[in-house]
Amino acid sequence: MINVNGINWSEIDNRHFEKFIYYLLAYEGKFFQRMWFGKDGGDKGRDIVAKTFEQLPFGLGYERKWVFQCKKWAKMPNKGVLMNEAYTVQEHNPDYWVLIIPVDPSPDKIDYFSVIEKNVNFKMVMIPLTQIQEILYRYPELKHVLLYGNFPDSTSDPDRVKRIKPFEEGEL
């Protein structure tokens, strides 16, 4: 697995990666009703679900449903895996599906991602390693979440962030 900016991705806990994205959505400020599914596996292609509201003229508007999937791939998988991931998330009827991966895909995989999008009823977005690095530069306090699963004790609650309490043994 790749080691970038002091982050060894093979050592990043899946839950920490998901919390990192969950909190990022609060920092971005446009997402509401964020829901973290928080358990490894069994999430059926959704680690986080959130909504945005699109304001239109004449007092009109509509909600959009976003499904976020965090995958700690060491390298881009084959095309069949990408297609399977997209079809799995289709069950949740998203308007947008965002795949977050700590790897930069080849042009061939980027093109194939666009081909898959033409065959599903939602928009697809990929956030690769390069964009994750930009996010960490913009919000350096989120690196602690990525590495340890929480904010440093020395920081106060960031605006719009509702901290996720750790799971206790036997808690569902």
C-alpha positions as CSV (number, residue, x, y, z in Angstrom):
1,M,0.0,0.0,0.0
2,I,1.1,3.5,-0.7
3,N,2.7,5.8,1.9
4,V,2.0,9.5,1.2
5,N,2.4,12.5,3.5
6,G,3.2,10.3,6.5
7,I,0.1,8.2,6.0
8,N,0.6,4.5,5.5
9,W,-2.7,3.5,4.0
10,S,-2.3,-0.2,4.9
11,E,-2.4,0.9,8.6
12,I,-5.4,3.2,8.3
13,D,-8.4,1.7,10.0
14,N,-11.5,1.4,7.7
15,R,-13.7,3.1,10.3
16,H,-11.2,6.0,10.6
17,F,-11.3,6.5,6.9
18,E,-15.1,6.6,6.9
19,K,-15.2,9.0,9.9
20,F,-12.7,11.2,8.0
21,I,-15.1,11.5,5.1
22,Y,-18.1,11.9,7.4
23,Y,-16.5,14.8,9.2
24,L,-15.3,16.3,5.8
25,L,-19.0,16.6,4.8
26,A,-19.7,18.7,7.8
27,Y,-16.7,20.9,7.0
28,E,-18.0,21.4,3.5
29,G,-21.2,22.7,5.0
30,K,-23.7,21.8,2.2
31,F,-24.6,18.3,3.4
32,F,-27.3,17.6,6.0
33,Q,-28.8,14.4,7.5
34,R,-25.4,12.8,7.3
35,M,-25.5,9.2,8.4
36,W,-22.5,7.0,9.0
37,F,-23.1,3.3,8.7
38,G,-19.9,2.7,10.7
39,K,-19.5,-1.0,10.5
40,D,-17.1,-2.9,8.2
41,G,-18.9,-4.8,5.6
42,G,-22.7,-5.3,5.2
43,D,-23.2,-1.7,4.2
44,K,-24.3,-2.7,0.7
45,G,-22.1,-0.1,-1.0
46,R,-22.7,2.8,1.4
47,D,-20.5,4.0,4.2
48,I,-22.1,7.4,4.5
49,V,-25.3,8.8,3.2
50,A,-26.1,12.5,3.2
51,K,-28.4,15.0,1.4
52,T,-28.0,18.4,-0.2
53,F,-30.7,20.8,-1.1
54,E,-30.7,22.6,-4.5
55,Q,-32.4,26.0,-4.3
56,L,-34.2,26.9,-7.5
57,P,-36.0,30.2,-8.6
58,F,-39.5,31.0,-7.4
59,G,-39.0,29.4,-4.0
60,L,-38.6,25.9,-5.5
61,G,-36.0,23.3,-4.7
62,Y,-35.2,19.7,-4.3
63,E,-33.1,17.3,-2.2
64,R,-30.3,15.1,-3.6
65,K,-29.2,11.9,-2.0
66,W,-25.5,11.2,-1.9
67,V,-23.9,7.8,-1.1
68,F,-20.3,7.7,-0.2
69,Q,-18.2,4.6,-0.4
70,C,-14.6,4.4,1.1
71,K,-12.4,1.7,-0.4
72,K,-8.8,1.2,0.8
73,W,-7.6,-0.3,-2.4
74,A,-3.8,-0.7,-2.8
75,K,-4.3,-0.5,-6.6
76,M,-7.2,0.0,-8.9
77,P,-9.3,-3.2,-9.2
78,N,-10.3,-4.7,-12.5
79,K,-13.3,-3.3,-14.4
80,G,-15.7,-5.9,-13.2
81,V,-15.1,-4.9,-9.5
82,L,-15.8,-1.2,-10.4
83,M,-19.0,-2.2,-12.2
84,N,-20.1,-4.5,-9.3
85,E,-19.6,-1.6,-6.8
86,A,-21.7,0.7,-8.9
87,Y,-24.5,-1.8,-9.3
88,T,-24.5,-2.6,-5.6
89,V,-25.1,1.0,-4.6
90,Q,-27.9,1.3,-7.1
91,E,-30.2,-0.4,-4.5
92,H,-30.1,2.8,-2.5
93,N,-31.4,5.0,-5.3
94,P,-28.8,7.8,-4.9
95,D,-28.6,10.9,-7.0
96,Y,-24.8,10.8,-6.6
97,W,-22.4,8.0,-5.7
98,V,-19.0,9.1,-4.5
99,L,-16.1,6.5,-4.5
100,I,-13.2,7.6,-2.3
101,I,-10.0,5.7,-2.9
102,P,-6.3,6.2,-1.7
103,V,-5.0,5.4,-5.2
104,D,-4.8,7.4,-8.4
105,P,-6.5,5.5,-11.2
106,S,-5.1,5.1,-14.7
107,P,-6.7,7.0,-17.6
108,D,-8.2,3.7,-18.7
109,K,-10.0,3.2,-15.3
110,I,-11.2,6.8,-15.3
111,D,-12.7,6.3,-18.8
112,Y,-14.3,3.1,-17.7
113,F,-15.8,4.8,-14.6
114,S,-17.5,7.2,-17.1
115,V,-18.8,4.3,-19.2
116,I,-20.4,2.7,-16.1
117,E,-22.0,6.0,-15.3
118,K,-23.9,5.9,-18.6
119,N,-25.5,2.6,-17.5
120,V,-26.8,3.6,-14.1
121,N,-29.4,6.1,-13.0
122,F,-27.1,8.3,-10.9
123,K,-24.1,10.5,-11.2
124,M,-20.7,9.0,-10.2
125,V,-17.8,10.8,-8.7
126,M,-14.4,9.5,-7.8
127,I,-12.2,11.1,-5.1
128,P,-8.7,9.6,-5.7
129,L,-5.5,9.9,-3.6
130,T,-4.5,13.3,-5.2
131,Q,-7.8,14.9,-4.1
132,I,-7.5,13.3,-0.6
133,Q,-4.1,15.0,-0.3
134,E,-5.8,18.3,-1.2
135,I,-8.5,17.8,1.4
136,L,-5.9,17.1,4.1
137,Y,-4.0,20.3,3.1
138,R,-7.3,22.3,3.3
139,Y,-8.4,20.7,6.6
140,P,-5.2,19.6,8.4
141,E,-7.1,18.7,11.6
142,L,-8.9,15.9,9.7
143,K,-5.5,14.0,9.4
144,H,-5.9,13.2,13.1
145,V,-9.3,11.7,12.4
146,L,-7.9,9.6,9.6
147,L,-5.0,8.3,11.7
148,Y,-6.7,7.9,15.1
149,G,-10.4,8.1,14.5
150,N,-11.0,11.3,16.5
151,F,-10.1,14.9,16.8
152,P,-7.2,15.9,18.9
153,D,-8.2,16.4,22.6
154,S,-6.8,19.9,22.4
155,T,-9.3,21.1,19.8
156,S,-12.8,22.3,20.4
157,D,-15.7,20.9,18.3
158,P,-15.4,22.3,14.8
159,D,-18.4,24.2,13.5
160,R,-21.2,21.9,12.2
161,V,-19.5,18.7,13.4
162,K,-21.3,16.3,15.6
163,R,-18.7,13.9,16.9
164,I,-19.4,10.2,16.6
165,K,-18.9,8.4,19.9
166,P,-17.0,5.1,19.8
167,F,-18.9,1.8,19.7
168,E,-18.9,0.1,23.0
169,E,-18.5,-3.7,23.2
170,G,-21.9,-5.4,22.5
171,E,-23.5,-2.1,21.4
172,L,-25.5,-2.1,18.1
